Amino acid sequence: MKRLIVIALLFSFSIMAQNRFVPVTDQMLENPDPADWMMWRRTLNGWGYSPLNQINRNNVGRLKMVWSRGMGPGVQEATPLVYRGVMYLPNPGDFIEAMNAATGELIWDYKREWPEEVKKILRFADINRNLAIYGNTIIDTSGDDFVYALDAQTGKLAWETRILDMQEAPSQQTSGPIVARGKILSGRGCEPKRSANACIVTAHDAKTGKELWRVRTIPRPGEPGDETWGGIPYEKRSHVGTWMVPSYDPDLNLLYVGTSVTSPAPKFMLAGNDYTYLYHNSTLAINADTGKVAWYYQHVVDHWDFDHPFERLLVDTAVAPARDQVTWINPRIRPGERRKVVTGIPGKTGIVYTLDRQTGEFLWARPTVRQNVVANIDGATGKVTVNPEVTFSAIGQEKFVCPTINGGKNFQAGAYSPLTNTMYYPLQNACFDVTPVPDTPTQIYAISTKPKLAPGTEKLGTVEAINVETGKTVWKYEQRAGTMSLVATGGGLLFGGDTNGHFRAFDQENGKVLWDVNLGSPVTGYPITYSVGGKQYVAVSVGNSLVSTGLIRLTPELKPSNSSNVFVFALE
C-alpha cells in the first residue's frame, strides 16, 4: 500500500512539474525576467548584460564553484540558455542537454543523428554556439542544415524544416537563431561548395517551422548590388556568410546582421580591386516582416579574411565623439544629441563603428588594436578607403597586415553596461604576413598566413572599455594570454576568460581584477549569469575553439588543456 502511495505521489509531482512550465512569449523575450538568460546575449539588443546584482564588487571574492559537468567532444563555443531554473546547454555536434540550473542534475538530452555526408562536406559542423526558446520548445539550427524544435520538457523532436539541400548548397550552421515577434531569425556560413545560394538570412515561423522569407547576401544578376561584382557570373560568387547571431530592434522592426569576406579574399582574383562586392563585410538592416534590406553599410572591402559578422549593440545614447580619441567623425553630428545607434566592434579589424540604426548614417569610428588596412573613412559619407599598400595584385606578393586572421576581434563577444554607458571588448594584439596563393577548392580564401604578435608588445590579449557616447577609452587591461567573451552585470562586474583557462571578474568602472579562477582549458564559451530560487549563479563553458588554438600558438609557453566542461559558480 505504501509503495502505491509513493508511486502516486511521484506521478503527481511529475505532473505538477510539467504543469509549472510557462510557455515563452514574445513579450517575455523582449523584456526578460532578470532571473533568466533566454537567448545568446540575453536580450535582443545584443548587450550581454544582466541586471542581477546579488554578486557585486564587495562580495565577488567569495564566489565558489557549485557544480560542473563534462561536455561532448568537438569545437566548443557554447552559450547556456536558462529559463525558470532549467539550463539548456548546446554541446558540439547538435547534442543538447537540459539540466537543473542549480544542481547540474540531468533532466534530458538529445543527440541529432546526421547523415554520413555532413562531416565530409562541412569543415566545422560541430560548432553550436547558442539556442533559442519559444512557446514550449527549444529551437536550433543543425549541422545537416535544418531548423528544428525540441519539446522543452522532454527533449523530443517537435518539428524540423530543411533550410538548404546539403548536396546542392550546404551551409555551416555554426550559430543558432534568435526569436523575435514569432519568427526564428538566423544566418549561416556559406563556404562549403562555394554556393552563393547558401549565403542567406532566413525567417521561419517559431510555432510551425514554416519558412517565411529568405534574403541573399550575394545579389543575383539584375538585383541591386549586382553591378558591384564586375560581371562575375553568379555561380562564381561565393562566401558572403552571416555566421554569427543577429540583433533585433522591436520598435523599428529591423534585424541587424553582419557579413563575411568573399572567396577568394584578394579582390584581384575576382573582378579587380576597384569593385566592392556587396554585401560582403557589411552591416545589413533587414525588415523582419518582409526580409527586404532597409539599409546597408560596408565596413571595408576585404582582401585578408577580415570578416564583419560579430555582435551589434543596439543602444539609445547621446552622441558626442571626442576628437582627441575618435579618428573619424561625421561633421553633421550635433554633440550631445540623442540617437538610436548600432555600435560596437563588428569585424576583425578591431575598429569601433557607430551608425544611426534607423538610417545607417555613419556617425563615428575609431581603431582599438593596431590596424593598417583602413586608411581613411569620410566622415560625411562613411565611405571607407582601403590602404593600397596592403592590397594585392599578384600571387606570391607578401604584405605585413594588422591585425591577424584570428582578428583583433572575433567570435568572442563584447558586452555593454547601461550602468556606465560603456562597451567592453576582448581584443588581440597580433598581425600577420599574408601571401595570395592559387585559388583551389581547398583554399577557400586563397591566402597563406604567418601570424605574429603586434610589434612592440608581448601582451596578446586586451580588454578595452570604451564609452559609447564619446568613444573614449575608459580603461584597458592587457595580458599575455588571448582574451575571450565577456558579460556585464548589475553588480558592477564584468566576467570574462582567456585562452590560458583563467576566468575573472573585473570592476566595470576601472578594470581592476576582483576575482580569478583557473578552469584549466581555454574559456571559449559565452559566460552568463542567472538566478534560481533567489540565488545568483555565474556559468561559463571551456574547451577548444579554432580561434583559441590560433591564439595559443602565439604564446607557446602557455599550455592549457583542451577538455570541455561547463562550470557554475555562486556565493558561499
C-alpha positions as CSV (number, residue, x, y, z in Angstrom):
1,M,0.0,0.0,0.0
2,K,2.8,2.4,1.0
3,R,4.6,1.6,-2.3
4,L,1.4,2.5,-4.3
5,I,1.1,5.8,-2.4
6,V,4.8,6.7,-3.1
7,I,4.3,5.9,-6.8
8,A,1.2,8.0,-6.9
9,L,2.9,10.9,-5.2
10,L,5.9,10.7,-7.6
11,F,3.5,10.7,-10.5
12,S,1.7,13.7,-9.1
13,F,4.9,15.6,-8.5
14,S,5.9,14.8,-12.1
15,I,2.6,16.2,-13.5
16,M,3.0,19.3,-11.3
17,A,6.5,19.9,-12.6
18,Q,5.3,19.6,-16.1
19,N,2.4,22.0,-15.4
20,R,4.8,24.5,-14.0
21,F,6.3,25.1,-17.4
22,V,5.2,28.5,-18.7
23,P,5.3,28.9,-22.5
24,V,7.7,31.7,-23.6
25,T,6.1,34.6,-25.4
26,D,7.4,37.5,-27.5
27,Q,6.8,39.8,-24.6
28,M,9.0,37.7,-22.3
29,L,11.8,37.7,-24.9
30,E,11.5,41.5,-25.4
31,N,11.5,42.1,-21.6
32,P,13.1,39.0,-20.0
33,D,12.9,38.2,-16.3
34,P,16.3,39.1,-14.7
35,A,16.5,35.6,-13.4
36,D,16.6,34.1,-16.9
37,W,19.0,34.0,-19.8
38,M,16.8,33.1,-22.8
39,M,19.0,33.9,-25.8
40,W,22.6,34.4,-26.9
41,R,23.3,37.8,-25.3
42,R,20.3,37.6,-23.0
43,T,18.4,40.5,-24.8
44,L,17.6,41.2,-28.5
45,N,19.8,44.3,-28.4
46,G,22.9,42.2,-28.1
47,W,24.2,43.8,-24.9
48,G,25.4,40.7,-23.0
49,Y,24.2,42.4,-19.8
50,S,22.2,41.1,-16.8
51,P,20.7,43.4,-14.1
52,L,21.3,40.8,-11.4
53,N,23.3,42.4,-8.6
54,Q,23.4,39.8,-5.7
55,I,27.0,39.2,-6.7
56,N,28.8,42.5,-6.7
57,R,32.1,44.3,-6.2
58,N,32.1,43.8,-2.4
59,N,31.4,40.0,-2.3
60,V,32.6,38.6,-5.7
61,G,35.8,37.3,-4.0
62,R,33.6,34.7,-2.2
63,L,32.5,33.0,-5.4
64,K,32.9,29.3,-5.4
65,M,32.2,26.5,-7.9
66,V,28.9,24.8,-7.1
67,W,28.7,22.3,-9.9
68,S,30.4,21.3,-13.1
69,R,29.6,18.9,-16.0
70,G,31.7,17.5,-18.8
71,M,30.6,18.3,-22.3
72,G,30.8,16.4,-25.6
73,P,33.9,16.4,-27.9
74,G,34.4,18.9,-30.7
75,V,34.8,22.7,-31.1
76,Q,33.2,24.3,-28.1
77,E,31.8,27.8,-28.1
78,A,28.6,27.3,-26.2
79,T,26.1,29.7,-24.6
80,P,23.9,28.2,-21.9
81,L,20.2,29.1,-22.0
82,V,18.4,29.3,-18.7
83,Y,14.7,29.5,-18.2
84,R,12.9,29.1,-14.9
85,G,15.6,27.1,-13.2
86,V,16.5,24.8,-16.2
87,M,19.7,25.1,-18.2
88,Y,19.7,24.1,-21.8
89,L,23.2,23.6,-23.0
90,P,24.3,23.2,-26.6
91,N,27.2,20.8,-26.9
92,P,29.3,20.4,-30.0
93,G,27.7,18.3,-32.8
94,D,24.0,19.1,-32.2
95,F,24.0,17.5,-28.7
96,I,21.7,19.4,-26.3
97,E,21.3,18.8,-22.6
98,A,18.7,20.1,-20.2
99,M,19.8,20.3,-16.6
100,N,18.7,21.6,-13.2
101,A,20.4,25.0,-13.3
102,A,21.0,25.0,-9.5
103,T,22.5,21.5,-9.2
104,G,23.6,20.3,-12.6
105,E,21.4,17.2,-12.5
106,L,20.4,16.0,-16.0
107,I,16.8,16.2,-17.0
108,W,17.0,15.1,-20.6
109,D,19.4,15.0,-23.5
110,Y,19.0,15.0,-27.3
111,K,21.5,13.9,-29.9
112,R,20.7,14.7,-33.5
113,E,21.7,12.0,-36.0
114,W,23.5,13.4,-39.0
115,P,23.7,11.8,-42.5
116,E,27.2,10.4,-43.2
117,E,27.9,13.2,-45.7
118,V,27.7,16.0,-43.1
119,K,31.3,15.7,-41.9
120,K,32.6,15.0,-45.4
121,I,31.0,18.3,-46.8
122,L,31.3,20.6,-43.8
123,R,34.6,21.6,-42.2
124,F,33.3,22.6,-38.8
125,A,29.9,21.0,-38.4
126,D,30.5,20.6,-34.6
127,I,30.2,24.3,-33.7
128,N,26.9,25.1,-31.9
129,R,27.1,28.5,-30.2
130,N,23.6,29.1,-29.0
131,L,19.9,28.0,-28.7
132,A,16.6,29.9,-28.8
133,I,13.4,29.3,-26.8
134,Y,9.8,30.0,-27.8
135,G,6.5,28.6,-26.6
136,N,7.1,25.1,-25.3
137,T,10.2,24.5,-27.5
138,I,13.9,24.8,-27.6
139,I,14.9,25.9,-31.2
140,D,18.2,25.4,-33.0
141,T,19.7,25.2,-36.5
142,S,21.5,21.9,-37.2
143,G,24.7,20.7,-38.8
144,D,22.6,19.0,-41.5
145,D,21.0,22.3,-42.5
146,F,17.7,22.1,-40.8
147,V,15.9,24.4,-38.3
148,Y,14.3,22.2,-35.6
149,A,12.4,22.4,-32.3
150,L,12.5,20.2,-29.3
151,D,9.9,19.9,-26.6
152,A,11.4,21.9,-23.7
153,Q,10.2,19.5,-21.1
154,T,11.1,16.2,-22.7
155,G,13.7,16.9,-25.4
156,K,11.6,15.1,-28.0
157,L,11.7,16.4,-31.6
158,A,8.6,18.6,-32.1
159,W,9.2,19.6,-35.8
160,E,12.0,20.2,-38.3
161,T,12.3,22.1,-41.5
162,R,15.0,21.8,-44.1
163,I,16.7,25.2,-44.9
164,L,19.1,24.1,-47.6
165,D,19.9,20.9,-49.6
166,M,23.3,19.9,-48.4
167,Q,24.2,18.2,-51.7
168,E,23.5,21.3,-53.7
169,A,24.1,24.4,-51.4
170,P,25.4,23.3,-48.0
171,S,25.9,25.9,-45.2
172,Q,27.7,26.0,-41.8
173,Q,25.0,26.4,-39.1
174,T,27.7,27.4,-36.6
175,S,25.4,29.7,-34.6
176,G,21.8,29.2,-33.6
177,P,19.0,31.7,-34.1
178,I,17.2,34.4,-32.1
179,V,13.4,34.5,-31.9
180,A,11.6,37.8,-32.3
181,R,7.9,38.6,-32.9
182,G,7.2,34.9,-33.5
183,K,9.9,34.5,-36.1
184,I,13.1,32.4,-36.0
185,L,15.8,34.6,-37.4
186,S,19.1,33.0,-38.4
187,G,22.2,33.4,-40.5
188,R,25.0,31.0,-41.5
189,G,28.4,30.4,-43.1
190,C,28.3,29.5,-46.7
191,E,31.8,28.3,-47.6
192,P,31.1,24.6,-48.4
193,K,30.9,24.1,-52.2
194,R,31.1,27.9,-52.6
195,S,27.4,28.2,-53.5
196,A,26.0,31.7,-53.4
197,N,22.6,30.1,-52.9
198,A,23.7,29.1,-49.4
199,C,24.5,32.7,-48.4
200,I,21.2,33.6,-46.9
201,V,19.5,35.0,-43.9
202,T,16.1,33.3,-43.1
203,A,13.0,33.7,-41.1
204,H,10.8,30.8,-40.0
205,D,7.5,30.6,-38.1
206,A,8.5,29.9,-34.5
207,K,5.5,27.7,-33.9
208,T,5.5,25.6,-37.1
209,G,8.9,26.0,-38.7
210,K,7.4,27.2,-41.9
211,E,9.8,29.4,-43.9
212,L,8.6,33.0,-44.1
213,W,11.4,34.6,-46.2
214,R,15.0,34.4,-47.1
215,V,17.3,37.2,-48.2
216,R,20.5,36.7,-50.2
217,T,23.7,38.4,-49.1
218,I,25.1,38.0,-52.7
219,P,23.0,39.8,-55.3
220,R,21.8,37.8,-58.3
221,P,22.1,39.3,-61.9
222,G,19.7,42.2,-62.2
223,E,19.3,42.7,-58.5
224,P,20.6,45.8,-56.6
225,G,24.3,45.4,-56.0
226,D,24.8,43.0,-58.9
227,E,27.0,45.7,-60.6
228,T,29.4,45.7,-57.7
229,W,30.6,42.2,-58.7
230,G,32.1,43.4,-62.0
231,G,30.3,41.0,-64.2
232,I,31.4,37.8,-62.4
233,P,28.8,35.0,-63.1
234,Y,26.5,34.3,-60.2
235,E,27.7,30.7,-59.9
236,K,31.3,32.0,-59.3
237,R,30.2,34.4,-56.5
238,S,30.6,32.9,-53.0
239,H,31.2,33.1,-49.3
240,V,29.4,36.2,-48.0
241,G,28.3,34.5,-44.8
242,T,26.4,35.6,-41.7
243,W,27.8,33.1,-39.3
244,M,27.2,34.9,-36.0
245,V,23.9,35.8,-34.2
246,P,21.9,38.9,-35.3
247,S,20.4,41.6,-33.1
248,Y,16.8,43.0,-33.3
249,D,15.0,46.3,-32.6
250,P,11.3,45.7,-31.9
251,D,10.4,49.4,-32.2
252,L,11.9,49.7,-35.7
253,N,11.2,46.0,-36.6
254,L,14.7,45.8,-38.0
255,L,17.1,42.8,-37.8
256,Y,20.8,43.7,-37.8
257,V,23.2,41.2,-39.4
258,G,26.9,41.3,-40.2
259,T,28.6,39.6,-43.2
260,S,31.9,38.0,-44.0
261,V,34.6,38.1,-46.7
262,T,34.3,36.8,-50.3
263,S,36.0,33.7,-51.6
264,P,38.8,34.2,-52.7
265,A,39.6,37.1,-50.4
266,P,42.1,39.0,-52.6
267,K,40.0,41.0,-55.0
268,F,42.4,40.9,-57.9
269,M,41.4,37.3,-58.2
270,L,37.7,38.3,-58.8
271,A,36.9,41.3,-61.0
272,G,39.6,43.6,-59.6
273,N,40.4,45.8,-56.6
274,D,38.1,48.6,-57.7
275,Y,34.8,46.7,-57.1
276,T,33.0,46.5,-53.7
277,Y,31.3,43.0,-54.0
278,L,28.2,43.7,-52.0
279,Y,27.2,42.8,-49.4
280,H,30.4,41.4,-48.0
281,N,31.8,42.8,-44.8
282,S,28.7,44.9,-44.2
283,T,26.0,45.6,-41.7
284,L,22.6,44.8,-43.1
285,A,19.4,46.2,-41.6
286,I,16.6,43.9,-42.7
287,N,12.8,44.4,-42.3
288,A,11.8,41.4,-40.1
289,D,8.4,41.1,-41.7
290,T,9.5,41.1,-45.4
291,G,13.2,40.2,-45.5
292,K,13.9,43.4,-47.5
293,V,17.1,45.2,-46.8
294,A,16.2,48.6,-45.4
295,W,19.8,49.9,-45.5
296,Y,23.4,48.6,-45.5
297,Y,26.8,49.9,-44.6
298,Q,30.0,48.4,-45.9
299,H,32.9,48.5,-43.3
300,V,35.8,47.6,-45.6
301,V,36.5,45.9,-48.9
302,D,38.3,42.9,-47.6
303,H,41.4,41.2,-49.1
304,W,42.6,39.3,-46.0
305,D,39.6,37.4,-44.4
306,F,38.6,40.2,-42.0
307,D,35.0,39.1,-41.5
308,H,32.4,41.5,-40.0
309,P,29.6,39.2,-38.7
310,F,30.0,39.9,-35.0
311,E,27.5,41.2,-32.4
312,R,25.8,44.6,-33.0
313,L,25.0,46.6,-29.8
314,L,21.7,48.5,-30.1
315,V,21.9,51.5,-27.7
316,D,19.9,54.7,-27.3
317,T,22.6,57.3,-26.3
318,A,23.8,60.8,-26.6
319,V,26.4,61.1,-29.3
320,A,29.4,63.3,-28.7
321,P,32.6,61.7,-30.1
322,A,35.8,63.1,-28.5
323,R,38.1,64.4,-31.2
324,D,41.2,63.6,-29.3
325,Q,40.4,59.8,-29.4
326,V,37.9,59.3,-32.2
327,T,39.6,59.3,-35.6
328,W,36.6,59.6,-38.0
329,I,33.6,61.8,-37.2
330,N,30.5,62.8,-39.1
331,P,30.7,66.7,-39.3
332,R,26.9,66.9,-39.1
333,I,26.7,65.5,-35.6
334,R,25.4,67.9,-33.0
335,P,27.4,67.0,-29.9
336,G,25.2,65.6,-27.2
337,E,22.2,64.8,-29.5
338,R,20.4,61.5,-28.6
339,R,20.4,58.8,-31.2
340,K,19.3,55.3,-31.7
341,V,22.6,53.7,-32.6
342,V,24.0,50.4,-33.6
343,T,27.6,50.3,-32.3
344,G,30.4,48.0,-31.2
345,I,33.3,46.3,-33.0
346,P,31.6,44.3,-35.8
347,G,34.7,42.9,-37.5
348,K,38.2,41.6,-37.2
349,T,39.8,45.0,-37.9
350,G,39.0,45.9,-34.3
351,I,37.5,49.2,-35.4
352,V,34.6,50.6,-33.4
353,Y,31.8,51.8,-35.7
354,T,28.7,53.8,-34.5
355,L,25.9,54.1,-37.0
356,D,22.3,55.5,-36.8
357,R,20.3,52.3,-36.6
358,Q,17.2,53.9,-38.2
359,T,19.0,55.1,-41.4
360,G,22.5,53.6,-41.4
361,E,24.1,57.0,-41.4
362,F,27.7,56.9,-40.4
363,L,28.3,58.8,-37.1
364,W,31.9,57.9,-35.9
365,A,34.6,55.3,-35.9
366,R,37.9,54.7,-34.3
367,P,40.6,51.9,-34.1
368,T,41.4,50.0,-31.0
369,V,44.2,47.5,-31.6
370,R,46.8,48.1,-34.3
371,Q,45.4,48.0,-37.8
372,N,46.8,49.1,-41.2
373,V,44.0,48.2,-43.6
374,V,41.6,51.1,-43.3
375,A,43.4,54.3,-44.4
376,N,40.5,56.7,-44.1
377,I,36.8,57.0,-43.5
378,D,35.0,60.0,-45.0
379,G,33.0,61.4,-42.0
380,A,30.4,63.0,-44.2
381,T,29.6,59.8,-46.2
382,G,31.0,56.9,-44.2
383,K,32.9,55.7,-47.3
384,V,35.9,53.6,-46.3
385,T,39.2,53.9,-48.2
386,V,41.4,50.8,-48.0
387,N,45.2,51.2,-47.6
388,P,46.6,50.4,-51.1
389,E,49.9,49.4,-49.5
390,V,48.4,46.2,-48.1
391,T,46.2,45.1,-51.1
392,F,47.5,42.6,-53.7
393,S,47.9,42.5,-57.4
394,A,49.5,39.1,-58.0
395,I,50.0,35.6,-56.5
396,G,53.1,35.4,-54.3
397,Q,53.2,39.0,-53.0
398,E,53.7,39.2,-49.3
399,K,52.2,42.0,-47.2
400,F,52.5,42.8,-43.5
401,V,49.0,43.3,-42.3
402,C,47.4,44.1,-38.9
403,P,45.5,42.7,-37.1
404,T,45.5,39.0,-37.9
405,I,43.2,36.4,-39.5
406,N,42.1,35.4,-36.0
407,G,41.1,39.0,-35.6
408,G,41.7,42.0,-33.4
409,K,38.1,40.9,-32.6
410,N,36.5,37.6,-33.4
411,F,33.6,35.4,-32.3
412,Q,34.4,36.3,-28.7
413,A,31.6,38.7,-27.7
414,G,31.9,42.1,-26.0
415,A,29.3,43.5,-23.6
416,Y,27.6,46.8,-22.9
417,S,26.6,48.1,-19.4
418,P,23.9,50.7,-19.0
419,L,25.4,51.4,-15.6
420,T,28.4,53.0,-17.2
421,N,27.2,53.6,-20.8
422,T,30.4,51.7,-21.7
423,M,31.1,48.8,-24.1
424,Y,33.7,46.2,-23.1
425,Y,35.6,44.2,-25.7
426,P,38.1,41.3,-25.7
427,L,40.8,42.1,-28.3
428,Q,44.1,40.7,-29.5
429,N,47.3,42.5,-30.4
430,A,48.5,40.5,-33.4
431,C,49.5,40.9,-37.0
432,F,50.5,38.6,-39.9
433,D,52.3,38.2,-43.1
434,V,49.8,37.4,-45.9
435,T,50.5,36.0,-49.3
436,P,48.0,35.2,-52.1
437,V,48.1,31.6,-53.3
438,P,46.4,29.9,-56.2
439,D,42.6,29.7,-55.8
440,T,41.7,26.0,-55.5
441,P,38.8,24.1,-53.9
442,T,40.8,23.5,-50.7
443,Q,42.0,27.1,-50.5
444,I,38.8,28.9,-49.5
445,Y,40.4,32.3,-49.0
446,A,43.4,31.8,-51.4
447,I,45.9,33.3,-48.9
448,S,48.8,31.9,-46.9
449,T,49.3,33.5,-43.5
450,K,52.1,33.7,-40.8
451,P,50.6,35.2,-37.6
452,K,52.8,37.0,-35.1
453,L,52.4,39.4,-32.1
454,A,52.0,43.0,-33.0
455,P,55.3,44.8,-33.0
456,G,56.2,46.5,-29.7
457,T,54.2,44.2,-27.4
458,E,54.5,40.8,-25.7
459,K,50.9,41.1,-24.4
460,L,48.5,39.4,-26.8
461,G,45.2,39.8,-25.0
462,T,43.3,43.1,-24.2
463,V,40.1,44.0,-22.6
464,E,39.2,47.6,-23.5
465,A,36.4,49.7,-22.1
466,I,35.1,52.4,-24.5
467,N,32.4,55.0,-23.6
468,V,29.5,54.7,-26.0
469,E,28.8,58.4,-26.1
470,T,32.3,59.8,-26.5
471,G,34.3,56.9,-27.9
472,K,36.9,57.5,-25.3
473,T,38.9,54.6,-23.8
474,V,37.8,54.4,-20.1
475,W,40.3,51.7,-19.2
476,K,42.4,49.0,-20.7
477,Y,43.6,45.6,-19.3
478,E,46.4,43.8,-21.1
479,Q,47.9,40.4,-20.5
480,R,50.0,37.7,-22.2
481,A,47.1,35.2,-22.9
482,G,44.4,35.9,-25.5
483,T,41.1,37.2,-24.1
484,M,37.7,35.7,-24.6
485,S,34.0,36.6,-24.3
486,L,32.5,39.0,-21.7
487,V,29.3,39.5,-19.7
488,A,28.4,42.6,-17.7
489,T,26.1,42.6,-14.6
490,G,24.1,44.9,-12.5
491,G,26.6,44.3,-9.6
492,G,29.1,46.5,-11.5
493,L,31.1,43.5,-12.6
494,L,32.4,42.2,-15.9
495,F,33.1,38.5,-16.2
496,G,35.5,37.1,-18.9
497,G,38.0,34.4,-19.5
498,D,41.2,33.8,-21.5
499,T,42.9,31.2,-23.7
500,N,45.0,30.0,-20.7
501,G,41.9,28.9,-18.7
502,H,41.6,31.9,-16.3
503,F,38.1,33.2,-15.6
504,R,38.0,36.6,-14.0
505,A,35.7,39.3,-12.6
506,F,36.6,42.9,-13.4
507,D,35.3,46.1,-11.9
508,Q,33.3,47.8,-14.7
509,E,34.5,51.2,-13.5
510,N,38.2,50.8,-13.6
511,G,39.2,47.3,-14.9
512,K,40.5,46.1,-11.5
513,V,40.6,42.3,-11.3
514,L,38.4,41.4,-8.3
515,W,38.3,37.5,-8.6
516,D,40.3,35.0,-10.6
517,V,40.0,31.2,-11.0
518,N,41.9,28.8,-13.3
519,L,39.5,26.5,-15.1
520,G,42.3,24.6,-16.9
521,S,41.1,24.9,-20.5
522,P,40.5,28.0,-22.8
523,V,37.3,29.8,-21.7
524,T,35.8,29.5,-25.2
525,G,32.1,29.7,-24.2
526,Y,30.0,32.8,-23.6
527,P,29.6,33.5,-19.9
528,I,26.1,34.1,-18.5
529,T,24.5,34.8,-15.1
530,Y,21.1,33.8,-13.9
531,S,19.1,33.2,-10.7
532,V,17.3,30.2,-9.2
533,G,15.3,30.5,-6.0
534,G,16.7,34.0,-5.4
535,K,20.3,32.8,-5.7
536,Q,22.5,34.2,-8.4
537,Y,24.8,32.0,-10.4
538,V,27.5,32.6,-13.0
539,A,28.2,30.0,-15.7
540,V,30.7,29.5,-18.4
541,S,32.0,26.7,-20.6
542,V,35.5,25.9,-21.6
543,G,37.2,23.8,-24.3
544,N,38.8,24.2,-27.6
545,S,38.0,26.5,-30.5
546,L,39.6,27.4,-33.8
547,V,40.4,30.9,-32.6
548,S,41.8,29.9,-29.2
549,T,44.0,27.4,-30.9
550,G,45.4,30.0,-33.2
551,L,46.0,32.5,-30.3
552,I,47.7,29.8,-28.2
553,R,50.3,29.3,-30.9
554,L,51.4,32.9,-30.3
555,T,52.0,32.2,-26.6
556,P,53.7,28.8,-26.8
557,E,54.8,28.8,-23.1
558,L,51.1,28.7,-22.0
559,K,49.9,25.2,-22.1
560,P,46.2,24.8,-21.1
561,S,44.3,21.5,-21.5
562,N,41.5,21.2,-24.1
563,S,38.8,19.4,-22.2
564,S,35.3,20.7,-22.5
565,N,33.3,21.4,-19.4
566,V,30.6,23.8,-18.1
567,F,31.4,25.4,-14.7
568,V,28.8,27.1,-12.4
569,F,29.6,29.5,-9.5
570,A,27.7,31.1,-6.7
571,L,28.5,32.9,-3.4
572,E,29.4,30.7,-0.5
